Amino acid sequence: MKQGGLLEQLLAWERELLVADSFRAWIDVAAEPPGVAAGDRVVTLLLADPTFELRHLAAGTHGSTGGVLQFQFVESLAGFAPQVAALHSAWGGEYCAADHALLFPGVAGPRHVLMLPLRRGARLVGAYCVASPDRVSAMAEADPGLLDHLAAVISASLELHFEHARTLRGGLVDAVTGWHSGHYLEARMREEIARCQRYGGSVSCLVVDVDRLCSVNEELGQPAGDAALRDLASRIESQVRASDAAARIGSDEFAVLLPSTQLAHAVPLAQRILAAVAAAPIDVGGGRGRPVTVSIGIAGLAQGARADRKTLSDQLIVDAVAALHRVKQRGGGGYEIAS
């Protein structure tokens, strides 16, 4: 490709990134960089996300035009991809599985990799990475200064969409875990209760309480307690369905709303959460782990309940909390169904 034609395409692509009117539209544009063969092209957006906020802001966004873009959220760039953490400017070169396989999981046979460092101010926060079936993509042969300019445009436009997502979810996101807040859960519970009252069906709720989290805070400090909450939130989230609604509702309490789910069918989720928590010590930061248990209360709304939605919503939480307190009285580390 002639450099003049490539330059025009890159500048047009840059404009599309800047004017994308939604996060999904931005992702569709970012998934299709010019000057890279479309055949087996894969684009990875690697982002440092130690607080789990960004992955929640990006939840539910995906491309719709057939472009392939995958998000990779990591706690530490240096720990996940040292070669990315060392980036000072755009880099292109031959694909090496030892260095690049983690950036493109499940991708077979790329020949060339292009990495553009993403910065917030002077701080490296991620990388825009392209795996190409070509020996060298035309995009990689662009002027280095232009590639660094493109990296700055990608960073700035991406941050605008994250900021917009923060604004939309203002007051509805827990700052520590990145989960929804109790306000969001209340709204979702009333929606599901209204649906049950109108169309029939069931809804269940789990409340998960971290046993003796205060001892972690007292012995290791508040940052350790926050790290433990983030790890626990991640393990709980790994077990819930996309249709479920999860929220942090207290200092050491999480809730999961299960639409269209009978009470007995919520039990396997509680069992999976207990197994996920017990699988390994909880990360409390600094490379340290600590065994932690949780108590879980399960409550359900029977078909035909006719009280007002707020009353039923409050009762659902009260019943689940009462059940988990009975578990805690037995020493914790289990579940109980509300009677």
C-alpha positions in Angstrom: 0.0 0.0 0.0 1.3 3.4 -0.9 2.2 5.6 2.1 -0.1 8.4 0.9 -3.1 6.1 0.7 -2.3 4.5 4.1 -2.0 8.0 5.7 -5.4 8.9 4.4 -6.9 5.7 5.7 -5.3 6.1 9.1 -6.5 9.7 9.5 -10.0 8.6 8.4 -9.9 5.8 11.0 -8.7 8.3 13.6 -11.7 10.5 12.9 -14.1 7.6 13.2 -12.7 6.8 16.6 -13.1 10.3 17.8 -16.7 10.7 16.5 -18.0 7.2 17.6 -21.3 8.0 19.3 -21.3 4.9 21.6 -18.9 2.5 23.3 -20.1 -0.3 21.0 -19.6 1.9 17.9 -16.0 2.8 19.1 -15.2 -0.9 19.6 -16.5 -1.7 16.1 -14.1 1.0 14.7 -11.2 -0.1 16.9 -11.6 -3.7 15.8 -10.9 -2.8 12.1 -7.6 -0.9 11.8 -6.6 0.0 8.3 -3.5 -1.5 6.6 -4.0 -4.9 8.3 -5.3 -8.0 6.4 -8.7 -8.8 7.7 -8.4 -12.6 7.3 -7.1 -13.7 10.6 -6.6 -10.3 12.2 -7.2 -10.1 15.9 -7.1 -6.9 18.0 -6.6 -7.0 21.8 -7.2 -4.1 24.1 -5.0 -4.8 27.1 -5.8 -2.5 30.1 -4.5 -2.3 33.6 -7.6 -2.6 35.9 -6.4 -3.3 39.5 -9.7 -2.1 41.0 -11.9 -4.1 38.6 -13.7 -0.9 37.6 -13.0 -0.9 33.8 -14.2 -4.4 33.2 -17.5 -3.5 34.8 -17.8 -0.3 32.8 -17.2 -2.3 29.6 -19.5 -5.1 30.5 -22.1 -5.7 27.8 -20.3 -3.8 25.1 -19.2 -5.8 22.1 -18.7 -5.3 18.4 -21.6 -5.7 16.0 -19.9 -5.4 12.6 -17.9 -8.6 12.6 -14.6 -7.1 13.7 -12.7 -9.1 16.2 -11.6 -7.2 19.4 -11.0 -8.8 22.7 -10.6 -7.0 26.0 -7.8 -8.2 28.4 -8.2 -6.7 31.9 -5.2 -7.3 34.2 -4.2 -6.2 37.7 -0.6 -5.4 36.6 0.8 -4.9 33.1 4.3 -5.9 34.4 3.0 -9.1 35.9 1.0 -10.1 32.8 3.1 -8.8 29.9 6.5 -7.4 30.8 7.2 -6.5 27.1 4.1 -4.2 27.2 5.1 -2.6 30.5 8.4 -1.7 28.9 6.9 0.0 25.8 8.0 3.6 25.3 6.6 3.9 21.7 4.9 1.8 19.0 6.5 -1.5 18.4 6.1 -4.0 15.5 7.8 -7.3 15.0 7.5 -11.0 14.4 5.0 -13.0 16.5 6.7 -15.0 19.2 4.4 -17.4 21.2 6.6 -17.1 24.3 6.1 -13.3 24.3 2.7 -12.8 22.7 0.5 -15.8 23.3 -1.2 -14.3 26.4 -2.1 -11.2 24.4 -4.0 -13.2 21.8 -5.4 -16.3 23.6 -6.8 -19.0 21.3 -5.2 -17.4 18.1 -3.3 -19.7 15.9 -0.6 -18.7 13.4 -0.2 -14.9 13.4 3.0 -13.8 11.8 3.3 -10.2 12.9 2.4 -8.2 16.0 1.9 -4.4 16.4 1.6 -2.9 19.9 0.7 0.8 20.6 1.2 2.0 24.2 -1.9 3.6 25.8 -1.2 6.3 28.3 -3.1 8.4 30.8 -0.9 11.4 31.2 2.6 10.0 31.6 1.4 6.7 33.0 1.2 3.6 30.9 -2.2 2.1 31.3 -2.4 -0.5 28.5 -1.8 -1.4 24.9 -3.6 -1.7 21.6 -2.3 -4.9 20.1 -2.9 -6.3 16.6 -1.9 -9.8 15.4 -1.7 -10.0 11.7 -1.4 -13.0 9.3 1.0 -10.9 7.2 4.7 -10.9 7.7 4.5 -7.1 8.1 1.3 -5.2 8.1 1.1 -1.9 6.1 0.0 -0.2 9.3 3.2 -1.2 11.0 5.2 0.4 8.3 3.6 3.8 8.9 5.7 6.6 10.3 6.6 6.0 14.0 5.4 9.4 14.9 2.0 8.8 13.3 1.7 5.5 15.2 2.4 7.2 18.5 -0.2 9.9 17.6 -2.7 7.1 16.8 -2.0 5.6 20.2 -2.7 8.9 21.9 -6.0 9.2 20.0 -7.0 5.6 21.0 -6.2 6.4 24.6 -8.1 9.7 24.6 -11.2 8.5 22.8 -11.3 5.3 25.0 -11.1 7.3 28.1 -14.0 9.5 26.9 -16.2 6.4 26.6 -15.2 5.1 30.0 -15.9 8.5 31.5 -19.3 8.5 29.8 -20.0 5.1 31.3 -19.1 6.4 34.7 -21.5 9.2 34.4 -24.3 7.0 33.3 -23.7 4.7 36.2 -23.0 7.4 38.7 -24.2 6.3 42.1 -24.9 2.8 40.8 -21.4 1.4 41.1 -19.4 0.4 44.1 -16.0 2.1 44.1 -14.0 -0.7 45.7 -15.2 -3.7 43.7 -16.6 -2.1 40.5 -19.8 -4.0 41.2 -23.3 -2.5 41.1 -24.3 -0.7 44.3 -27.3 -1.4 46.4 -29.3 1.4 44.6 -29.0 -0.5 41.4 -30.0 -3.8 43.0 -33.2 -2.2 44.5 -34.2 -1.0 41.0 -33.6 -4.4 39.4 -35.5 -6.2 42.2 -38.6 -4.1 41.7 -38.4 -4.6 38.0 -38.2 -8.4 38.5 -41.0 -8.4 41.1 -43.2 -6.4 38.7 -42.5 -9.0 36.0 -43.4 -11.9 38.3 -46.6 -10.2 39.3 -47.6 -9.5 35.7 -46.5 -12.7 34.0 -46.0 -15.2 36.7 -42.8 -17.0 37.5 -40.3 -16.8 40.4 -37.3 -14.8 41.5 -34.6 -15.7 44.1 -32.0 -13.8 45.9 -28.7 -14.7 47.5 -27.0 -12.6 50.1 -23.3 -13.4 50.7 -21.6 -12.2 53.8 -17.8 -12.4 54.3 -17.0 -14.2 57.6 -14.7 -12.2 60.0 -13.6 -9.7 57.4 -13.0 -7.2 60.2 -10.0 -9.4 61.4 -8.3 -8.9 58.0 -8.8 -5.1 58.3 -7.6 -5.0 61.9 -4.5 -7.2 61.3 -3.4 -6.2 57.8 -5.1 -2.8 57.2 -7.9 -1.5 55.1 -6.1 -2.0 51.8 -5.9 -5.7 52.5 -9.6 -5.8 53.3 -10.4 -4.0 50.0 -8.1 -6.5 48.1 -10.0 -9.4 49.7 -13.3 -7.9 48.7 -12.2 -7.5 45.1 -11.0 -11.1 45.0 -14.2 -12.4 46.5 -16.3 -10.3 44.2 -14.4 -11.8 41.2 -14.9 -15.3 42.4 -18.6 -14.8 43.0 -19.0 -13.1 39.6 -17.4 -16.0 37.9 -20.3 -18.2 39.0 -23.3 -16.0 38.2 -25.1 -15.9 34.9 -25.1 -12.9 32.6 -28.8 -12.5 33.3 -28.3 -12.3 37.1 -27.8 -9.0 38.9 -25.0 -8.8 41.4 -24.3 -5.9 43.8 -22.4 -5.0 46.9 -25.0 -4.0 49.5 -22.9 -3.6 52.6 -19.3 -3.3 53.9 -18.9 -7.1 53.7 -22.1 -8.2 52.0 -22.9 -9.0 48.4 -26.3 -9.9 46.8 -27.1 -11.8 43.7 -30.6 -11.5 42.2 -31.7 -14.5 40.0 -34.6 -13.7 37.7 -36.9 -16.5 36.6 -35.3 -18.8 39.2 -37.2 -21.0 41.8 -35.8 -21.1 45.3 -34.5 -24.7 45.0 -32.7 -23.8 41.8 -30.7 -21.1 43.5 -29.0 -23.7 45.7 -26.4 -24.8 43.1 -25.2 -21.2 42.8 -24.6 -21.0 46.5 -22.7 -24.3 46.4 -20.5 -23.1 43.5 -19.8 -19.8 45.3 -18.7 -21.7 48.4 -16.5 -23.9 46.3 -14.9 -21.0 44.5 -14.1 -19.2 47.7 -12.6 -22.3 49.3 -10.6 -23.2 46.2 -7.6 -21.1 47.3 -6.6 -18.4 49.9 -8.1 -15.0 49.2 -5.7 -12.4 47.8 -5.1 -9.7 50.4 -2.5 -7.8 48.4 1.3 -7.9 48.4 1.4 -11.4 47.2 -0.3 -12.6 50.4 -3.2 -15.0 50.7 -5.6 -15.7 53.6 -8.2 -18.5 54.0 -11.7 -16.8 54.1 -15.2 -18.3 54.3 -18.5 -16.8 53.5 -22.1 -17.3 54.7 -25.0 -17.4 52.3 -28.7 -16.8 52.8 -31.1 -17.7 50.1 -34.7 -16.4 49.8 -37.3 -16.5 47.0 -40.5 -14.8 45.9 -43.3 -17.1 45.4 -45.6 -16.8 42.3 -48.7 -14.8 43.1 -47.2 -12.5 45.8 -49.4 -9.4 45.6 -47.9 -6.8 48.1 -46.4 -3.6 46.7 -43.0 -4.0 45.0 -41.0 -2.1 47.6 -42.4 -4.3 50.4 -41.7 -7.5 48.6 -38.2 -6.3 47.6 -37.3 -5.4 51.2 -38.7 -8.7 52.5 -36.7 -10.7 50.0 -33.4 -9.1 51.3 -34.6 -9.4 55.0 -35.4 -13.1 54.6 -32.0 -13.8 52.9 -30.1 -11.9 55.6 -31.9 -13.7 58.3 -31.0 -17.1 56.8 -27.3 -16.1 56.5 -27.2 -15.0 60.1 -28.3 -18.5 61.1 -25.4 -19.8 59.1 -23.0 -17.4 60.9 -24.4 -18.6 64.3 -23.2 -22.1 63.3 -19.7 -20.7 62.6 -20.2 -19.6 58.9 -18.9 -21.2 55.8 -22.2 -22.5 54.5 -25.7 -21.7 53.2 -29.3 -21.8 54.4 -32.6 -21.3 52.7 -35.0 -18.9 54.3 -38.0 -20.7 55.8 
